[in-house]
Amino acid sequence: MKKSLIILVTALLFCSYNMYGQSFKAQFKAAIDTKNMAKAEEILKAWDLEDANDAELYVSYFNFFTLKSMEKDSTKVDKEYLKKALDFITEGTERFPTRFDMRLGKIYMLGKVKDYQLFTNEIVKLIQYSKKIENNWKGEYFKLLEHPEDMLSGAVQDFQEIMFSTGDTAHYSKIVDISEEMLKYYPGHTQSLLNISTISIKRGNFDRSLDVLLKADKIKPDNSVLKYNIAYVYQVKGDKVNAKKYYQLTIDNAKEKENEIKEAAQKQLNALK
């Protein structure tokens, strides 16, 4: 995942919107920072009695039980504590459905424990709800997030990259499902088209790959990466004329910082002559 997303997920907003929450939250954070889990639990119980309707309480419970789940061994997750963490963040999401950070936290943990089916289901829910609320996502202090559609797009892609990185072909259908869900609501989302194209290539379905790449190219006609991929698919299909055409277009559209793809396209172009 990208650093910005990791920070967003792991920080999970130790902040609040009422006086009690601010005090309890600060105490809770201090206890966590000093790894005093017994004290942190005491604070959570007192906080719960004082203001059980505070959204940050659910976030803090999630943080607490997530940390407890990895307390004995950071490479393994205690299932009992994990369930409690997920139960709290699920309830929090149900009560405060526009909180983007809660949803990301839950998805992140599902990925960490490699429950990729639930991981996928929650990403799909995230996409669907984004459309329902027209991306009016909330963050700390229930303030509207800036550039929410970009944040959604980045988060979804980062989560898909987690599945890509496993190298497990069983996840291909899940990645396609997520990409297709994005395209249902955001038809101009070229990254989703690129994901479908990549998986189509891996499956040997070059016609399908080319079809979605050409759609993406119409949306972003100056994107050199798309043009390089189109050239590659044409080359694999044995269409040298179009392969050379798109390798040249890659070179022509490559920006100053894209020397690597420009050089790769030139190398392929030379080989086709």
C-alpha positions in Angstrom: 0.0 0.0 0.0 1.1 3.6 -0.5 2.5 5.3 2.5 -0.3 7.9 2.6 -2.9 5.1 2.8 -1.0 3.2 5.5 -0.8 6.3 7.6 -4.5 6.9 7.2 -5.4 3.4 8.1 -3.0 2.9 11.0 -3.5 6.3 12.6 -7.3 5.9 12.5 -7.9 9.3 13.8 -7.2 9.8 17.5 -9.5 12.8 17.5 -13.0 13.7 18.5 -15.8 16.2 18.4 -16.8 16.5 22.1 -15.0 17.5 25.3 -15.3 14.0 26.9 -14.0 12.4 23.7 -11.0 14.7 23.5 -10.0 13.9 27.1 -10.5 10.2 26.8 -8.9 10.0 23.4 -5.8 11.8 24.6 -5.5 9.5 27.6 -6.1 6.5 25.5 -3.4 7.5 22.9 -0.9 8.2 25.7 -1.5 4.7 27.1 -1.1 3.1 23.7 2.0 5.1 23.0 3.6 3.8 26.2 2.2 0.3 25.5 0.2 0.3 28.7 -2.6 -1.9 27.5 -4.2 -2.4 30.9 -4.5 1.4 31.3 -5.8 1.8 27.8 -8.5 -0.8 28.5 -9.5 1.1 31.7 -9.8 4.3 29.7 -12.0 2.6 27.1 -14.4 1.3 29.7 -14.7 4.7 31.4 -15.1 6.3 28.0 -17.8 3.8 27.0 -19.8 4.6 30.2 -19.4 8.3 29.7 -20.2 8.6 26.0 -21.0 5.3 24.1 -22.2 7.3 21.1 -18.7 8.8 20.3 -17.6 7.6 16.9 -14.0 7.8 18.0 -14.7 5.3 20.8 -15.3 2.6 18.1 -12.1 3.6 16.3 -10.2 3.3 19.6 -11.8 -0.1 20.4 -10.7 -1.2 17.0 -7.2 0.0 17.5 -7.0 -1.6 21.0 -8.2 -5.1 19.9 -6.1 -4.9 16.7 -3.0 -4.3 18.8 -4.0 -7.0 21.3 -4.5 -9.5 18.4 -0.8 -9.1 17.6 0.5 -8.5 21.1 2.2 -11.9 21.6 3.4 -12.4 18.0 3.4 -9.7 15.4 3.5 -12.3 12.6 0.3 -14.1 13.9 -3.1 -12.7 14.7 -5.1 -13.9 17.7 -8.5 -14.7 16.2 -10.5 -13.9 19.3 -9.1 -10.4 19.6 -9.4 -9.9 15.8 -13.1 -10.7 15.9 -13.6 -8.1 18.6 -11.7 -5.5 16.6 -13.7 -6.3 13.5 -17.0 -6.3 15.4 -16.4 -2.9 16.8 -15.4 -1.3 13.5 -18.3 -3.0 11.8 -20.7 -1.6 14.3 -19.0 1.8 14.0 -19.4 1.7 10.2 -23.0 0.8 10.5 -23.7 3.7 12.9 -21.4 6.2 11.1 -21.5 5.0 7.5 -19.8 8.0 6.0 -16.6 7.6 8.0 -14.1 6.7 5.3 -11.3 5.9 7.9 -13.5 3.2 9.6 -14.1 1.4 6.3 -10.4 1.5 5.3 -9.4 0.2 8.7 -11.7 -2.8 8.4 -10.6 -3.6 4.8 -6.9 -3.2 5.8 -7.3 -5.7 8.6 -9.1 -8.2 6.4 -6.3 -8.0 3.9 -3.7 -8.4 6.7 -5.3 -11.7 7.8 -5.7 -12.7 4.2 -9.5 -13.1 4.2 -9.6 -11.9 0.6 -13.2 -12.8 -0.1 -14.5 -10.5 2.8 -11.7 -8.1 1.8 -13.2 -7.9 -1.7 -16.8 -7.7 -0.4 -15.9 -4.7 1.7 -14.2 -2.9 -1.1 -17.2 -3.4 -3.3 -19.4 -2.0 -0.5 -17.1 1.0 -0.3 -17.5 1.7 -4.0 -21.2 1.3 -3.9 -21.6 3.5 -0.9 -19.4 6.2 -2.4 -21.9 6.6 -5.2 -24.8 6.6 -2.8 -23.4 9.5 -0.9 -21.8 11.2 -3.9 -18.4 10.8 -2.3 -19.3 13.0 0.6 -16.9 11.0 2.9 -16.1 12.2 6.4 -12.9 12.1 8.3 -11.7 13.4 11.6 -14.2 15.7 13.3 -16.6 14.5 10.7 -15.2 17.0 8.3 -15.7 16.4 4.6 -12.6 14.9 3.0 -10.8 16.9 0.3 -10.6 15.2 -3.1 -12.7 12.2 -1.9 -13.0 10.6 -5.4 -9.2 10.6 -5.7 -8.9 9.1 -2.3 -11.4 6.4 -3.1 -9.7 5.6 -6.4 -6.3 5.5 -4.7 -7.5 3.3 -1.8 -9.2 0.8 -4.1 -6.1 0.5 -6.3 -3.9 0.1 -3.3 -6.1 -2.7 -2.0 -6.1 -4.4 -5.4 -2.3 -4.2 -5.5 -2.2 -6.2 -2.3 -4.0 -9.0 -4.1 -1.8 -8.6 -7.2 1.3 -8.8 -5.0 0.4 -12.3 -3.6 0.9 -13.8 -7.1 -2.1 -16.0 -6.5 -4.2 -16.4 -9.7 -7.2 -17.2 -7.5 -7.5 -13.5 -6.8 -7.8 -12.5 -10.4 -11.6 -12.8 -10.5 -11.8 -10.7 -7.3 -9.7 -8.0 -8.9 -11.8 -8.0 -12.0 -15.0 -7.8 -9.8 -13.7 -4.8 -8.0 -12.6 -3.1 -11.3 -15.9 -3.8 -12.9 -17.7 -2.3 -9.9 -15.6 0.8 -10.2 -16.4 1.1 -13.9 -20.1 0.7 -13.2 -20.1 3.9 -11.2 -17.0 5.6 -12.6 -16.8 4.6 -16.3 -13.8 6.9 -16.9 -11.7 5.0 -14.3 -8.8 4.0 -16.6 -6.9 2.2 -13.8 -9.7 -0.3 -13.6 -9.6 -0.9 -17.3 -5.9 -1.4 -17.1 -6.3 -3.9 -14.3 -8.8 -5.9 -16.4 -6.4 -5.7 -19.3 -3.5 -7.0 -17.2 -5.5 -10.0 -16.0 -6.8 -10.7 -19.5 -3.2 -10.8 -20.7 -2.2 -13.2 -17.8 -5.2 -15.4 -18.8 -4.1 -15.3 -22.5 -7.3 -13.4 -23.6 -5.5 -10.8 -25.7 -8.6 -9.8 -27.6 -10.3 -8.8 -24.3 -7.2 -7.1 -23.2 -6.9 -5.0 -26.3 -10.6 -4.1 -26.2 -10.4 -2.5 -22.7 -7.0 -0.9 -23.5 -8.4 0.9 -26.5 -11.4 2.1 -24.4 -8.9 3.5 -21.8 -6.8 5.1 -24.6 -9.9 7.0 -25.8 -10.3 8.4 -22.2 -6.7 9.3 -21.8 -5.2 9.7 -25.3 -1.9 11.1 -24.0 -1.1 8.3 -21.6 2.1 6.6 -22.7 1.7 3.5 -20.4 -1.6 2.7 -22.1 -0.1 3.1 -25.5 2.8 0.8 -24.6 0.5 -1.9 -23.4 -1.6 -1.6 -26.6 1.6 -2.0 -28.6 2.6 -5.0 -26.6 -0.8 -6.8 -27.1 -0.7 -6.1 -30.8 2.8 -7.5 -30.9 1.8 -10.7 -29.1 -1.2 -11.0 -31.6 1.3 -10.8 -34.5 0.0 -7.4 -35.7 3.4 -5.7 -36.4 1.9 -2.7 -38.2 -0.2 -1.6 -35.2 2.5 -2.7 -32.7 5.0 -0.3 -34.4 2.3 2.4 -34.6 1.6 2.3 -30.9 5.3 1.9 -29.8 6.0 5.1 -31.8 3.0 6.8 -30.1 4.4 5.7 -26.8 7.6 7.5 -27.6 5.8 10.6 -28.9 3.6 10.8 -25.8 6.2 9.9 -23.1 6.7 12.8 -20.7 10.2 14.1 -19.6 10.2 11.8 -16.5 9.1 8.7 -18.5 12.5 7.9 -20.0 12.3 4.3 -19.0 9.1 3.5 -20.9 10.3 5.6 -23.8 13.5 3.6 -24.0 11.6 0.3 -23.7 9.3 1.3 -26.6 12.3 2.3 -28.8 13.9 -1.0 -28.1 10.8 -2.9 -29.1 10.4 -0.7 -32.2 13.9 -1.4 -33.3 13.4 -5.1 -32.9 10.3 -5.0 -35.1 12.0 -3.2 -38.0 
